[in-house]
Amino acid sequence: MTENIFREAKELLNTKPPEMTYEEVLMLKAAMIP
């Protein structure tokens, strides 16, 4: 994993629905990687 993905995940965390966990955001992010 790159720092860029973590940075994007952090940005996603800031805008995520409150019921989502950090792990769910990371899994979503990982699913977006081609």
Biopython code that builds the backbone (N, CA, C, O; Angstrom):
import numpy as np
from Bio.PDB.StructureBuilder import StructureBuilder

atoms = [
    (1, "MET", "N", (0.841, -1.207, 0.000)),
    (1, "MET", "CA", (0.000, 0.000, 0.000)),
    (1, "MET", "C", (0.873, 1.253, 0.000)),
    (1, "MET", "O", (1.943, 1.288, 0.607)),
    (2, "THR", "N", (0.399, 2.249, -0.679)),
    (2, "THR", "CA", (1.167, 3.485, -0.741)),
    (2, "THR", "C", (0.609, 4.513, 0.225)),
    (2, "THR", "O", (-0.529, 4.401, 0.680)),
    (3, "GLU", "N", (1.422, 5.517, 0.534)),
    (3, "GLU", "CA", (0.959, 6.597, 1.407)),
    (3, "GLU", "C", (-0.230, 7.301, 0.774)),
    (3, "GLU", "O", (-1.133, 7.776, 1.464)),
    (4, "ASN", "N", (-0.214, 7.358, -0.554)),
    (4, "ASN", "CA", (-1.288, 8.039, -1.272)),
    (4, "ASN", "C", (-2.641, 7.408, -0.961)),
    (4, "ASN", "O", (-3.632, 8.112, -0.768)),
    (5, "ILE", "N", (-2.675, 6.078, -0.914)),
    (5, "ILE", "CA", (-3.930, 5.379, -0.619)),
    (5, "ILE", "C", (-4.387, 5.709, 0.797)),
    (5, "ILE", "O", (-5.574, 5.920, 1.043)),
    (6, "PHE", "N", (-3.425, 5.753, 1.734)),
    (6, "PHE", "CA", (-3.793, 6.097, 3.104)),
    (6, "PHE", "C", (-4.298, 7.524, 3.193)),
    (6, "PHE", "O", (-5.241, 7.815, 3.928)),
    (7, "ARG", "N", (-3.665, 8.409, 2.440)),
    (7, "ARG", "CA", (-4.104, 9.813, 2.445)),
    (7, "ARG", "C", (-5.522, 9.915, 1.884)),
    (7, "ARG", "O", (-6.366, 10.630, 2.425)),
    (8, "GLU", "N", (-5.770, 9.190, 0.790)),
    (8, "GLU", "CA", (-7.113, 9.204, 0.204)),
    (8, "GLU", "C", (-8.127, 8.584, 1.170)),
    (8, "GLU", "O", (-9.258, 9.056, 1.283)),
    (9, "ALA", "N", (-7.710, 7.532, 1.856)),
    (9, "ALA", "CA", (-8.605, 6.886, 2.819)),
    (9, "ALA", "C", (-8.942, 7.845, 3.954)),
    (9, "ALA", "O", (-10.075, 7.878, 4.436)),
    (10, "LYS", "N", (-7.942, 8.630, 4.379)),
    (10, "LYS", "CA", (-8.197, 9.611, 5.437)),
    (10, "LYS", "C", (-9.192, 10.658, 4.957)),
    (10, "LYS", "O", (-10.079, 11.073, 5.703)),
    (11, "GLU", "N", (-9.036, 11.082, 3.705)),
    (11, "GLU", "CA", (-9.977, 12.062, 3.151)),
    (11, "GLU", "C", (-11.374, 11.453, 3.080)),
    (11, "GLU", "O", (-12.367, 12.123, 3.364)),
    (12, "LEU", "N", (-11.442, 10.176, 2.697)),
    (12, "LEU", "CA", (-12.734, 9.485, 2.660)),
    (12, "LEU", "C", (-13.337, 9.409, 4.056)),
    (12, "LEU", "O", (-14.544, 9.570, 4.234)),
    (13, "LEU", "N", (-12.477, 9.159, 5.049)),
    (13, "LEU", "CA", (-12.953, 9.076, 6.430)),
    (13, "LEU", "C", (-13.623, 10.374, 6.848)),
    (13, "LEU", "O", (-14.618, 10.359, 7.572)),
    (14, "ASN", "N", (-13.082, 11.493, 6.393)),
    (14, "ASN", "CA", (-13.638, 12.795, 6.756)),
    (14, "ASN", "C", (-15.035, 12.998, 6.188)),
    (14, "ASN", "O", (-15.821, 13.778, 6.727)),
    (15, "THR", "N", (-15.344, 12.298, 5.103)),
    (15, "THR", "CA", (-16.636, 12.507, 4.453)),
    (15, "THR", "C", (-17.523, 11.268, 4.526)),
    (15, "THR", "O", (-18.626, 11.260, 3.980)),
    (16, "LYS", "N", (-17.045, 10.224, 5.196)),
    (16, "LYS", "CA", (-17.790, 8.961, 5.261)),
    (16, "LYS", "C", (-19.035, 9.093, 6.134)),
    (16, "LYS", "O", (-19.105, 9.967, 6.998)),
    (17, "PRO", "N", (-20.014, 8.220, 5.903)),
    (17, "PRO", "CA", (-21.149, 8.151, 6.830)),
    (17, "PRO", "C", (-20.623, 7.734, 8.203)),
    (17, "PRO", "O", (-19.705, 6.918, 8.285)),
    (18, "PRO", "N", (-21.184, 8.275, 9.273)),
    (18, "PRO", "CA", (-20.670, 8.007, 10.626)),
    (18, "PRO", "C", (-20.708, 6.537, 11.022)),
    (18, "PRO", "O", (-19.952, 6.114, 11.896)),
    (19, "GLU", "N", (-21.583, 5.747, 10.386)),
    (19, "GLU", "CA", (-21.668, 4.339, 10.775)),
    (19, "GLU", "C", (-20.563, 3.494, 10.142)),
    (19, "GLU", "O", (-20.383, 2.330, 10.499)),
    (20, "MET", "N", (-19.826, 4.085, 9.203)),
    (20, "MET", "CA", (-18.734, 3.338, 8.578)),
    (20, "MET", "C", (-17.488, 3.340, 9.455)),
    (20, "MET", "O", (-17.154, 4.351, 10.072)),
    (21, "THR", "N", (-16.811, 2.208, 9.503)),
    (21, "THR", "CA", (-15.569, 2.135, 10.262)),
    (21, "THR", "C", (-14.388, 2.403, 9.336)),
    (21, "THR", "O", (-14.518, 2.378, 8.112)),
    (22, "TYR", "N", (-13.228, 2.662, 9.949)),
    (22, "TYR", "CA", (-12.010, 2.893, 9.174)),
    (22, "TYR", "C", (-11.703, 1.677, 8.295)),
    (22, "TYR", "O", (-11.275, 1.814, 7.149)),
    (23, "GLU", "N", (-11.933, 0.477, 8.861)),
    (23, "GLU", "CA", (-11.671, -0.750, 8.102)),
    (23, "GLU", "C", (-12.556, -0.824, 6.859)),
    (23, "GLU", "O", (-12.101, -1.222, 5.786)),
    (24, "GLU", "N", (-13.823, -0.437, 7.012)),
    (24, "GLU", "CA", (-14.732, -0.469, 5.868)),
    (24, "GLU", "C", (-14.284, 0.516, 4.794)),
    (24, "GLU", "O", (-14.369, 0.230, 3.600)),
    (25, "VAL", "N", (-13.807, 1.674, 5.231)),
    (25, "VAL", "CA", (-13.314, 2.669, 4.275)),
    (25, "VAL", "C", (-12.103, 2.113, 3.526)),
    (25, "VAL", "O", (-11.992, 2.269, 2.310)),
    (26, "LEU", "N", (-11.197, 1.462, 4.263)),
    (26, "LEU", "CA", (-10.011, 0.884, 3.621)),
    (26, "LEU", "C", (-10.407, -0.206, 2.628)),
    (26, "LEU", "O", (-9.830, -0.301, 1.545)),
    (27, "MET", "N", (-11.391, -1.028, 2.994)),
    (27, "MET", "CA", (-11.829, -2.090, 2.084)),
    (27, "MET", "C", (-12.465, -1.492, 0.830)),
    (27, "MET", "O", (-12.254, -1.982, -0.279)),
    (28, "LEU", "N", (-13.245, -0.430, 1.020)),
    (28, "LEU", "CA", (-13.835, 0.270, -0.124)),
    (28, "LEU", "C", (-12.735, 0.788, -1.028)),
    (28, "LEU", "O", (-12.790, 0.643, -2.249)),
    (29, "LYS", "N", (-11.725, 1.401, -0.400)),
    (29, "LYS", "CA", (-10.609, 1.975, -1.144)),
    (29, "LYS", "C", (-9.881, 0.870, -1.907)),
    (29, "LYS", "O", (-9.542, 1.038, -3.078)),
    (30, "ALA", "N", (-9.645, -0.245, -1.246)),
    (30, "ALA", "CA", (-8.939, -1.356, -1.883)),
    (30, "ALA", "C", (-9.751, -1.893, -3.058)),
    (30, "ALA", "O", (-9.181, -2.296, -4.073)),
    (31, "ALA", "N", (-11.070, -1.902, -2.929)),
    (31, "ALA", "CA", (-11.934, -2.404, -3.994)),
    (31, "ALA", "C", (-11.883, -1.488, -5.217)),
    (31, "ALA", "O", (-12.164, -1.926, -6.333)),
    (32, "MET", "N", (-11.527, -0.226, -5.014)),
    (32, "MET", "CA", (-11.473, 0.725, -6.119)),
    (32, "MET", "C", (-10.187, 0.612, -6.925)),
    (32, "MET", "O", (-10.100, 1.132, -8.038)),
    (33, "ILE", "N", (-9.184, -0.071, -6.365)),
    (33, "ILE", "CA", (-7.896, -0.189, -7.056)),
    (33, "ILE", "C", (-8.029, -1.199, -8.194)),
    (33, "ILE", "O", (-8.395, -2.352, -7.961)),
    (34, "PRO", "N", (-7.736, -0.775, -9.417)),
    (34, "PRO", "CA", (-7.883, -1.666, -10.572)),
    (34, "PRO", "C", (-6.911, -2.844, -10.534)),
    (34, "PRO", "O", (-6.917, -3.678, -11.438)),
]
sb = StructureBuilder()
sb.init_structure("model")
sb.init_model(0)
sb.init_chain("A")
sb.init_seg("    ")
for serial, (resi, resn, name, xyz) in enumerate(atoms, 1):
    if name == "N":
        sb.init_residue(resn, " ", resi, " ")
    sb.init_atom(name, np.array(xyz, "f"), 0.0, 1.0, " ", f" {name:<3s}", serial, name[0])
structure = sb.get_structure()
